[in-house]
Amino acid sequence: MPGGHIEDSETPDQAMARELYEECGIVVDNLRHIDFFIHFTGKLILGYVGSVDSDELKSQQDELEGSPKWLTKSEFEGIRIPIDENYRKLVLENWPKK
């Protein structure tokens, strides 16, 4: 959840669910915390996995933080924007097996 934050009244799990809805318009079933790492900026990043019933994405914030988009594993592996290597590793290690 880029730019995401935990509000005073929330647990990390609640914040993740809220951010996913606000930024992508999705409700995630069986959302669970799987790991964490320290971002190069010093921020603690929590990693979550879950599943969705629909692949439709729509920002609930008028795309304030960009347009959400699903990526295939090969698209994610070939992405040309700077991504923290710990984040990249976390995502790839937890990519769903088909």
MOPAC internal coordinates of N, CA, C and O (Angstrom, degrees):
PM7 1SCF
backbone

  N    0.0000 0     0.00 0     0.00 0    0    0    0
  C    1.4284 1     0.00 0     0.00 0    1    0    0
  C    1.5102 1   108.52 1     0.00 0    2    1    0
  O    1.2310 1   120.49 1   -95.64 1    3    2    1
  N    1.2958 1   116.66 1    84.36 1    3    2    1
  C    1.4484 1   119.97 1   179.86 1    5    3    2
  C    1.5180 1   111.00 1   -56.53 1    6    5    3
  O    1.2310 1   120.50 1   -48.27 1    7    6    5
  N    1.3090 1   116.64 1   131.73 1    7    6    5
  C    1.4464 1   120.63 1   179.09 1    9    7    6
  C    1.5180 1   113.27 1    72.96 1   10    9    7
  O    1.2310 1   120.65 1  -178.31 1   11   10    9
  N    1.3416 1   116.36 1     1.69 1   11   10    9
  C    1.4508 1   120.43 1  -178.03 1   13   11   10
  C    1.5177 1   112.11 1   -69.33 1   14   13   11
  O    1.2310 1   121.47 1   -21.39 1   15   14   13
  N    1.3052 1   114.79 1   158.61 1   15   14   13
  C    1.4522 1   119.63 1  -179.94 1   17   15   14
  C    1.5209 1   109.45 1  -150.82 1   18   17   15
  O    1.2310 1   121.30 1   -20.32 1   19   18   17
  N    1.2998 1   115.11 1   159.68 1   19   18   17
  C    1.4553 1   121.83 1   177.66 1   21   19   18
  C    1.5205 1   107.59 1  -100.71 1   22   21   19
  O    1.2310 1   120.96 1   -56.37 1   23   22   21
  N    1.3277 1   115.76 1   123.63 1   23   22   21
  C    1.4520 1   119.98 1   178.71 1   25   23   22
  C    1.5279 1   109.58 1   -80.32 1   26   25   23
  O    1.2310 1   120.61 1   -19.98 1   27   26   25
  N    1.3262 1   116.44 1   160.02 1   27   26   25
  C    1.4592 1   122.04 1  -174.70 1   29   27   26
  C    1.5211 1   114.43 1   -52.11 1   30   29   27
  O    1.2310 1   119.82 1   142.52 1   31   30   29
  N    1.3183 1   117.95 1   -37.48 1   31   30   29
  C    1.4536 1   121.37 1  -174.99 1   33   31   30
  C    1.5314 1   113.78 1   -91.35 1   34   33   31
  O    1.2310 1   119.73 1  -174.49 1   35   34   33
  N    1.3406 1   118.11 1     5.51 1   35   34   33
  C    1.4606 1   121.67 1  -173.19 1   37   35   34
  C    1.5190 1   113.43 1  -108.34 1   38   37   35
  O    1.2310 1   121.86 1   -26.60 1   39   38   37
  N    1.3242 1   114.04 1   153.40 1   39   38   37
  C    1.4603 1   121.26 1   165.40 1   41   39   38
  C    1.5317 1   106.69 1   -87.83 1   42   41   39
  O    1.2310 1   119.51 1   -16.76 1   43   42   41
  N    1.3166 1   118.54 1   163.24 1   43   42   41
  C    1.4719 1   119.28 1   175.66 1   45   43   42
  C    1.5302 1   112.24 1   -56.85 1   46   45   43
  O    1.2310 1   119.89 1   141.33 1   47   46   45
  N    1.3254 1   117.82 1   -38.67 1   47   46   45
  C    1.4640 1   120.70 1   179.66 1   49   47   46
  C    1.5321 1   111.11 1   -63.76 1   50   49   47
  O    1.2310 1   120.26 1   137.18 1   51   50   49
  N    1.3091 1   117.11 1   -42.82 1   51   50   49
  C    1.4679 1   120.91 1   178.39 1   53   51   50
  C    1.5272 1   110.68 1   -64.56 1   54   53   51
  O    1.2310 1   120.62 1   140.11 1   55   54   53
  N    1.3248 1   116.42 1   -39.89 1   55   54   53
  C    1.4651 1   120.32 1   179.63 1   57   55   54
  C    1.5341 1   110.90 1   -63.91 1   58   57   55
  O    1.2310 1   120.36 1   138.12 1   59   58   57
  N    1.3171 1   116.92 1   -41.88 1   59   58   57
  C    1.4643 1   120.47 1   179.15 1   61   59   58
  C    1.5252 1   110.24 1   -62.18 1   62   61   59
  O    1.2310 1   120.19 1   133.56 1   63   62   61
  N    1.3304 1   117.23 1   -46.44 1   63   62   61
  C    1.4669 1   121.04 1   179.78 1   65   63   62
  C    1.5340 1   110.17 1   -61.58 1   66   65   63
  O    1.2310 1   120.02 1   136.84 1   67   66   65
  N    1.3210 1   117.57 1   -43.16 1   67   66   65
  C    1.4627 1   121.40 1   179.79 1   69   67   66
  C    1.5272 1   110.95 1   -63.77 1   70   69   67
  O    1.2310 1   120.17 1   132.97 1   71   70   69
  N    1.3271 1   117.29 1   -47.03 1   71   70   69
  C    1.4682 1   121.10 1  -178.89 1   73   71   70
  C    1.5278 1   111.53 1   -62.85 1   74   73   71
  O    1.2310 1   120.22 1   139.68 1   75   74   73
  N    1.3225 1   117.18 1   -40.32 1   75   74   73
  C    1.4670 1   119.62 1   178.33 1   77   75   74
  C    1.5209 1   111.08 1   -62.90 1   78   77   75
  O    1.2310 1   120.47 1   141.51 1   79   78   77
  N    1.3263 1   116.70 1   -38.49 1   79   78   77
  C    1.4559 1   119.44 1   177.21 1   81   79   78
  C    1.5297 1   111.05 1   -69.21 1   82   81   79
  O    1.2310 1   120.14 1   132.97 1   83   82   81
  N    1.3306 1   117.34 1   -47.03 1   83   82   81
  C    1.4641 1   120.74 1  -177.86 1   85   83   82
  C    1.5262 1   112.11 1   -62.69 1   86   85   83
  O    1.2310 1   120.33 1   134.86 1   87   86   85
  N    1.3216 1   116.97 1   -45.14 1   87   86   85
  C    1.4572 1   120.64 1  -173.10 1   89   87   86
  C    1.5231 1   114.16 1   -86.92 1   90   89   87
  O    1.2310 1   120.50 1   153.63 1   91   90   89
  N    1.3556 1   116.65 1   -26.37 1   91   90   89
  C    1.4634 1   119.20 1  -174.99 1   93   91   90
  C    1.5257 1   114.12 1  -126.40 1   94   93   91
  O    1.2310 1   120.07 1   168.55 1   95   94   93
  N    1.3332 1   117.48 1   -11.45 1   95   94   93
  C    1.4534 1   120.43 1  -179.07 1   97   95   94
  C    1.5094 1   114.04 1    72.21 1   98   97   95
  O    1.2310 1   120.24 1  -156.79 1   99   98   97
  N    1.3297 1   117.14 1    23.21 1   99   98   97
  C    1.4641 1   119.90 1  -178.73 1  101   99   98
  C    1.5193 1   111.30 1  -113.77 1  102  101   99
  O    1.2310 1   121.97 1   -31.55 1  103  102  101
  N    1.3270 1   113.83 1   148.45 1  103  102  101
  C    1.4626 1   121.80 1   172.56 1  105  103  102
  C    1.5195 1   105.30 1  -111.16 1  106  105  103
  O    1.2310 1   120.56 1   -57.05 1  107  106  105
  N    1.3238 1   116.53 1   122.95 1  107  106  105
  C    1.4568 1   121.50 1  -174.75 1  109  107  106
  C    1.5226 1   109.85 1   -98.44 1  110  109  107
  O    1.2310 1   121.25 1   -52.68 1  111  110  109
  N    1.3376 1   115.21 1   127.32 1  111  110  109
  C    1.4571 1   120.85 1   174.21 1  113  111  110
  C    1.5230 1   108.65 1   -82.39 1  114  113  111
  O    1.2310 1   120.70 1   -27.63 1  115  114  113
  N    1.2789 1   116.27 1   152.37 1  115  114  113
  C    1.4698 1   124.48 1   176.34 1  117  115  114
  C    1.5309 1   113.47 1    45.35 1  118  117  115
  O    1.2310 1   120.34 1  -138.72 1  119  118  117
  N    1.3203 1   116.96 1    41.28 1  119  118  117
  C    1.4637 1   122.47 1   177.17 1  121  119  118
  C    1.5262 1   108.69 1   -63.30 1  122  121  119
  O    1.2310 1   120.79 1   -52.50 1  123  122  121
  N    1.3380 1   116.09 1   127.50 1  123  122  121
  C    1.4660 1   118.40 1   179.02 1  125  123  122
  C    1.5254 1   111.07 1  -144.67 1  126  125  123
  O    1.2310 1   122.02 1   -35.87 1  127  126  125
  N    1.3133 1   113.74 1   144.13 1  127  126  125
  C    1.4694 1   121.66 1   178.53 1  129  127  126
  C    1.5162 1   108.38 1   -73.78 1  130  129  127
  O    1.2310 1   120.29 1   -47.62 1  131  130  129
  N    1.3246 1   117.04 1   132.38 1  131  130  129
  C    1.4617 1   120.05 1  -178.68 1  133  131  130
  C    1.5197 1   114.20 1  -117.37 1  134  133  131
  O    1.2310 1   119.93 1   152.35 1  135  134  133
  N    1.3294 1   117.74 1   -27.65 1  135  134  133
  C    1.4552 1   119.32 1  -175.40 1  137  135  134
  C    1.5216 1   108.83 1  -170.82 1  138  137  135
  O    1.2310 1   121.17 1     1.75 1  139  138  137
  N    1.3143 1   115.37 1  -178.25 1  139  138  137
  C    1.4574 1   121.11 1   175.55 1  141  139  138
  C    1.5139 1   108.10 1  -153.80 1  142  141  139
  O    1.2310 1   120.64 1   -15.45 1  143  142  141
  N    1.3223 1   116.38 1   164.55 1  143  142  141
  C    1.4577 1   121.28 1   172.01 1  145  143  142
  C    1.5167 1   108.26 1  -154.44 1  146  145  143
  O    1.2310 1   120.96 1   -14.40 1  147  146  145
  N    1.3055 1   115.78 1   165.60 1  147  146  145
  C    1.4535 1   121.64 1   177.02 1  149  147  146
  C    1.5284 1   107.89 1   -96.70 1  150  149  147
  O    1.2310 1   120.65 1   -60.78 1  151  150  149
  N    1.3260 1   116.36 1   119.22 1  151  150  149
  C    1.4560 1   122.74 1   178.22 1  153  151  150
  C    1.5303 1   108.79 1   -67.45 1  154  153  151
  O    1.2310 1   119.69 1   -23.89 1  155  154  153
  N    1.3233 1   118.21 1   156.11 1  155  154  153
  C    1.4642 1   120.54 1  -179.17 1  157  155  154
  C    1.5223 1   112.45 1   -60.57 1  158  157  155
  O    1.2310 1   119.87 1   162.26 1  159  158  157
  N    1.3406 1   117.85 1   -17.74 1  159  158  157
  C    1.4715 1   121.36 1   176.79 1  161  159  158
  C    1.5240 1   111.90 1   -82.97 1  162  161  159
  O    1.2310 1   120.72 1   173.88 1  163  162  161
  N    1.3347 1   116.23 1    -6.12 1  163  162  161
  C    1.4605 1   120.93 1  -178.89 1  165  163  162
  C    1.5150 1   113.99 1    97.18 1  166  165  163
  O    1.2310 1   119.82 1   174.48 1  167  166  165
  N    1.3417 1   117.95 1    -5.52 1  167  166  165
  C    1.4584 1   121.36 1   179.37 1  169  167  166
  C    1.5214 1   110.85 1   -76.54 1  170  169  167
  O    1.2310 1   120.95 1   -34.63 1  171  170  169
  N    1.3217 1   115.79 1   145.37 1  171  170  169
  C    1.4558 1   122.07 1   174.56 1  173  171  170
  C    1.5251 1   107.89 1   -82.38 1  174  173  171
  O    1.2310 1   120.18 1   -54.97 1  175  174  173
  N    1.3215 1   117.27 1   125.03 1  175  174  173
  C    1.4638 1   122.62 1   179.73 1  177  175  174
  C    1.5199 1   108.36 1  -111.73 1  178  177  175
  O    1.2310 1   120.93 1   -55.35 1  179  178  177
  N    1.3361 1   115.83 1   124.65 1  179  178  177
  C    1.4578 1   121.76 1   178.40 1  181  179  178
  C    1.5169 1   109.01 1   -95.92 1  182  181  179
  O    1.2310 1   120.32 1   -43.33 1  183  182  181
  N    1.3260 1   116.99 1   136.67 1  183  182  181
  C    1.4617 1   122.26 1   178.23 1  185  183  182
  C    1.5147 1   110.66 1  -105.22 1  186  185  183
  O    1.2310 1   120.57 1   -45.09 1  187  186  185
  N    1.3216 1   116.52 1   134.91 1  187  186  185
  C    1.4621 1   123.43 1  -179.43 1  189  187  186
  C    1.5189 1   110.42 1  -128.95 1  190  189  187
  O    1.2310 1   120.64 1   -24.54 1  191  190  189
  N    1.3253 1   116.38 1   155.46 1  191  190  189
  C    1.4591 1   122.80 1   169.65 1  193  191  190
  C    1.5220 1   108.24 1  -132.16 1  194  193  191
  O    1.2310 1   120.93 1   -19.87 1  195  194  193
  N    1.3108 1   115.83 1   160.13 1  195  194  193
  C    1.4537 1   122.77 1   178.12 1  197  195  194
  C    1.5125 1   108.53 1  -179.27 1  198  197  195
  O    1.2310 1   120.78 1     5.75 1  199  198  197
  N    1.3160 1   116.12 1  -174.25 1  199  198  197
  C    1.4565 1   119.96 1   178.73 1  201  199  198
  C    1.5198 1   109.42 1  -134.21 1  202  201  199
  O    1.2310 1   121.41 1   -21.27 1  203  202  201
  N    1.3220 1   114.90 1   158.73 1  203  202  201
  C    1.4662 1   121.41 1  -179.71 1  205  203  202
  C    1.5231 1   109.01 1  -126.56 1  206  205  203
  O    1.2310 1   121.14 1   -26.23 1  207  206  205
  N    1.3278 1   115.42 1   153.77 1  207  206  205
  C    1.4693 1   120.51 1   178.58 1  209  207  206
  C    1.5202 1   112.24 1   -86.19 1  210  209  207
  O    1.2310 1   120.14 1   158.00 1  211  210  209
  N    1.3187 1   117.34 1   -22.00 1  211  210  209
  C    1.4590 1   121.49 1  -176.63 1  213  211  210
  C    1.5266 1   109.12 1  -129.56 1  214  213  211
  O    1.2310 1   120.64 1   -32.58 1  215  214  213
  N    1.3144 1   116.38 1   147.42 1  215  214  213
  C    1.4635 1   118.97 1   177.09 1  217  215  214
  C    1.5253 1   111.57 1   -97.46 1  218  217  215
  O    1.2310 1   120.28 1  -168.96 1  219  218  217
  N    1.3443 1   117.08 1    11.04 1  219  218  217
  C    1.4624 1   121.08 1   178.31 1  221  219  218
  C    1.5285 1   110.02 1   -76.39 1  222  221  219
  O    1.2310 1   120.57 1   -48.40 1  223  222  221
  N    1.3244 1   116.51 1   131.60 1  223  222  221
  C    1.4607 1   122.68 1   177.95 1  225  223  222
  C    1.5151 1   109.55 1  -119.13 1  226  225  223
  O    1.2310 1   120.40 1   -44.49 1  227  226  225
  N    1.3208 1   116.84 1   135.51 1  227  226  225
  C    1.4619 1   120.57 1   176.33 1  229  227  226
  C    1.5199 1   108.60 1  -155.27 1  230  229  227
  O    1.2310 1   120.86 1   -62.44 1  231  230  229
  N    1.3004 1   115.97 1   117.56 1  231  230  229
  C    1.4567 1   121.17 1   177.75 1  233  231  230
  C    1.5213 1   109.79 1   -59.04 1  234  233  231
  O    1.2310 1   120.57 1   -44.44 1  235  234  233
  N    1.3212 1   116.51 1   135.56 1  235  234  233
  C    1.4539 1   121.69 1   175.91 1  237  235  234
  C    1.5230 1   110.58 1   -92.79 1  238  237  235
  O    1.2310 1   120.42 1  -176.03 1  239  238  237
  N    1.3290 1   116.79 1     3.97 1  239  238  237
  C    1.4617 1   122.88 1  -177.15 1  241  239  238
  C    1.5291 1   111.29 1  -117.99 1  242  241  239
  O    1.2310 1   120.63 1  -149.43 1  243  242  241
  N    1.3268 1   116.40 1    30.57 1  243  242  241
  C    1.4631 1   120.43 1  -177.01 1  245  243  242
  C    1.5264 1   111.69 1    51.82 1  246  245  243
  O    1.2310 1   120.97 1  -140.91 1  247  246  245
  N    1.3293 1   115.75 1    39.09 1  247  246  245
  C    1.4637 1   123.52 1   178.05 1  249  247  246
  C    1.5205 1   112.36 1    55.60 1  250  249  247
  O    1.2310 1   120.91 1  -144.22 1  251  250  249
  N    1.3306 1   115.87 1    35.78 1  251  250  249
  C    1.4583 1   122.71 1   178.28 1  253  251  250
  C    1.5269 1   111.69 1   -53.20 1  254  253  251
  O    1.2310 1   120.66 1   142.48 1  255  254  253
  N    1.3299 1   116.34 1   -37.52 1  255  254  253
  C    1.4642 1   120.30 1  -179.07 1  257  255  254
  C    1.5225 1   111.65 1  -109.24 1  258  257  255
  O    1.2310 1   120.21 1  -155.47 1  259  258  257
  N    1.3346 1   117.20 1    24.53 1  259  258  257
  C    1.4598 1   121.33 1   178.54 1  261  259  258
  C    1.5129 1   111.35 1   104.30 1  262  261  259
  O    1.2310 1   121.19 1    -1.64 1  263  262  261
  N    1.3322 1   115.33 1   178.36 1  263  262  261
  C    1.4587 1   122.32 1   179.01 1  265  263  262
  C    1.5204 1   109.43 1   -95.43 1  266  265  263
  O    1.2310 1   120.18 1   -55.44 1  267  266  265
  N    1.3298 1   117.26 1   124.56 1  267  266  265
  C    1.4735 1   118.20 1   177.97 1  269  267  266
  C    1.5249 1   110.31 1   -69.98 1  270  269  267
  O    1.2310 1   120.49 1   -31.46 1  271  270  269
  N    1.3221 1   116.67 1   148.54 1  271  270  269
  C    1.4595 1   121.84 1  -179.04 1  273  271  270
  C    1.5250 1   109.28 1  -151.00 1  274  273  271
  O    1.2310 1   120.64 1   -46.83 1  275  274  273
  N    1.3228 1   116.39 1   133.17 1  275  274  273
  C    1.4572 1   120.76 1   173.34 1  277  275  274
  C    1.5189 1   108.35 1   -75.75 1  278  277  275
  O    1.2310 1   120.51 1   -37.56 1  279  278  277
  N    1.3165 1   116.64 1   142.44 1  279  278  277
  C    1.4553 1   121.75 1   176.34 1  281  279  278
  C    1.5191 1   109.82 1  -119.90 1  282  281  279
  O    1.2310 1   120.78 1   -32.41 1  283  282  281
  N    1.3282 1   116.12 1   147.59 1  283  282  281
  C    1.4581 1   119.83 1   168.90 1  285  283  282
  C    1.5279 1   107.00 1   -77.83 1  286  285  283
  O    1.2310 1   120.70 1   -12.77 1  287  286  285
  N    1.3033 1   116.26 1   167.23 1  287  286  285
  C    1.4604 1   119.66 1   179.10 1  289  287  286
  C    1.5332 1   110.34 1   -61.25 1  290  289  287
  O    1.2310 1   119.98 1   137.42 1  291  290  289
  N    1.3183 1   117.65 1   -42.58 1  291  290  289
  C    1.4753 1   119.36 1  -179.54 1  293  291  290
  C    1.5272 1   111.32 1   -66.55 1  294  293  291
  O    1.2310 1   119.87 1   144.72 1  295  294  293
  N    1.3340 1   117.85 1   -35.28 1  295  294  293
  C    1.4654 1   120.06 1   175.58 1  297  295  294
  C    1.5281 1   110.53 1   -64.13 1  298  297  295
  O    1.2310 1   120.67 1   137.12 1  299  298  297
  N    1.3334 1   116.32 1   -42.88 1  299  298  297
  C    1.4619 1   119.72 1   179.19 1  301  299  298
  C    1.5298 1   110.83 1   -64.19 1  302  301  299
  O    1.2310 1   120.49 1   136.95 1  303  302  301
  N    1.3260 1   116.67 1   -43.05 1  303  302  301
  C    1.4660 1   120.42 1   179.82 1  305  303  302
  C    1.5251 1   111.89 1   -62.60 1  306  305  303
  O    1.2310 1   120.18 1   147.56 1  307  306  305
  N    1.3216 1   117.26 1   -32.44 1  307  306  305
  C    1.4609 1   120.98 1  -177.19 1  309  307  306
  C    1.5164 1   114.25 1   -95.88 1  310  309  307
  O    1.2310 1   119.87 1  -173.65 1  311  310  309
  N    1.3133 1   117.85 1     6.35 1  311  310  309
  C    1.4649 1   121.16 1  -176.04 1  313  311  310
  C    1.5256 1   110.04 1   -59.87 1  314  313  311
  O    1.2310 1   120.68 1   -40.78 1  315  314  313
  N    1.3142 1   116.31 1   139.22 1  315  314  313
  C    1.4643 1   121.84 1  -173.54 1  317  315  314
  C    1.5235 1   113.27 1  -107.65 1  318  317  315
  O    1.2310 1   120.01 1  -159.42 1  319  318  317
  N    1.3260 1   117.58 1    20.58 1  319  318  317
  C    1.4631 1   119.59 1   175.10 1  321  319  318
  C    1.5168 1   108.28 1  -105.06 1  322  321  319
  O    1.2310 1   119.72 1   -25.43 1  323  322  321
  N    1.3170 1   118.13 1   154.57 1  323  322  321
  C    1.4627 1   119.62 1  -179.30 1  325  323  322
  C    1.5326 1   111.31 1   -64.96 1  326  325  323
  O    1.2310 1   121.04 1   -58.55 1  327  326  325
  N    1.3151 1   115.61 1   121.45 1  327  326  325
  C    1.4663 1   122.37 1   176.57 1  329  327  326
  C    1.5154 1   106.98 1  -128.31 1  330  329  327
  O    1.2310 1   120.70 1   -49.21 1  331  330  329
  N    1.3150 1   116.26 1   130.79 1  331  330  329
  C    1.4645 1   120.84 1   176.64 1  333  331  330
  C    1.5348 1   108.58 1   -52.66 1  334  333  331
  O    1.2310 1   120.36 1   -49.08 1  335  334  333
  N    1.3110 1   116.92 1   130.92 1  335  334  333
  C    1.4644 1   120.99 1  -177.20 1  337  335  334
  C    1.5219 1   112.72 1   -61.46 1  338  337  335
  O    1.2310 1   119.74 1   148.00 1  339  338  337
  N    1.3310 1   118.10 1   -32.00 1  339  338  337
  C    1.4658 1   120.35 1   176.41 1  341  339  338
  C    1.5309 1   110.63 1   -65.72 1  342  341  339
  O    1.2310 1   120.55 1   141.21 1  343  342  341
  N    1.3276 1   116.56 1   -38.79 1  343  342  341
  C    1.4611 1   120.97 1   177.30 1  345  343  342
  C    1.5200 1   110.10 1   -66.03 1  346  345  343
  O    1.2310 1   120.46 1   132.77 1  347  346  345
  N    1.3304 1   116.72 1   -47.23 1  347  346  345
  C    1.4661 1   120.80 1   178.85 1  349  347  346
  C    1.5308 1   110.55 1   -55.51 1  350  349  347
  O    1.2310 1   120.73 1   134.12 1  351  350  349
  N    1.3259 1   116.21 1   -45.88 1  351  350  349
  C    1.4678 1   121.33 1  -179.10 1  353  351  350
  C    1.5263 1   110.94 1   -63.50 1  354  353  351
  O    1.2310 1   120.17 1   136.09 1  355  354  353
  N    1.3302 1   117.28 1   -43.91 1  355  354  353
  C    1.4633 1   121.89 1   179.77 1  357  355  354
  C    1.5297 1   110.81 1   -60.25 1  358  357  355
  O    1.2310 1   120.43 1   134.45 1  359  358  357
  N    1.3261 1   116.79 1   -45.55 1  359  358  357
  C    1.4631 1   120.77 1  -179.59 1  361  359  358
  C    1.5294 1   110.18 1   -63.57 1  362  361  359
  O    1.2310 1   120.06 1   130.47 1  363  362  361
  N    1.3143 1   117.48 1   -49.53 1  363  362  361
  C    1.4634 1   120.22 1  -175.94 1  365  363  362
  C    1.5241 1   112.16 1   -66.60 1  366  365  363
  O    1.2310 1   119.84 1   142.55 1  367  366  365
  N    1.3214 1   117.91 1   -37.45 1  367  366  365
  C    1.4659 1   120.20 1   178.23 1  369  367  366
  C    1.5249 1   112.27 1   -66.64 1  370  369  367
  O    1.2310 1   120.14 1   156.92 1  371  370  369
  N    1.3168 1   117.33 1   -23.08 1  371  370  369
  C    1.4642 1   121.05 1  -177.18 1  373  371  370
  C    1.5125 1   113.28 1  -112.18 1  374  373  371
  O    1.2310 1   120.19 1  -165.58 1  375  374  373
  N    1.3400 1   117.24 1    14.42 1  375  374  373
  C    1.4540 1   120.76 1   178.49 1  377  375  374
  C    1.5242 1   108.01 1   -64.49 1  378  377  375
  O    1.2310 1   119.24 1   -44.75 1  379  378  377
  N    1.3256 1   119.06 1   135.25 1  379  378  377
  C    1.4668 1   120.80 1  -177.51 1  381  379  378
  C    1.5295 1   111.67 1   -58.82 1  382  381  379
  O    1.2310 1   121.17 1   -43.63 1  383  382  381
  N    1.3043 1   115.36 1   136.37 1  383  382  381
  C    1.4683 1   121.91 1   176.23 1  385  383  382
  C    1.5278 1   107.50 1   -89.14 1  386  385  383
  O    1.2310 1   120.36 1   -45.96 1  387  386  385
  N    1.3052 1   116.91 1   134.04 1  387  386  385
  C    1.4761 1   120.06 1  -177.95 1  389  387  386
  C    1.4905 1   111.15 1   -96.01 1  390  389  387
  O    1.2310 1   120.10 1   180.00 1  391  390  389

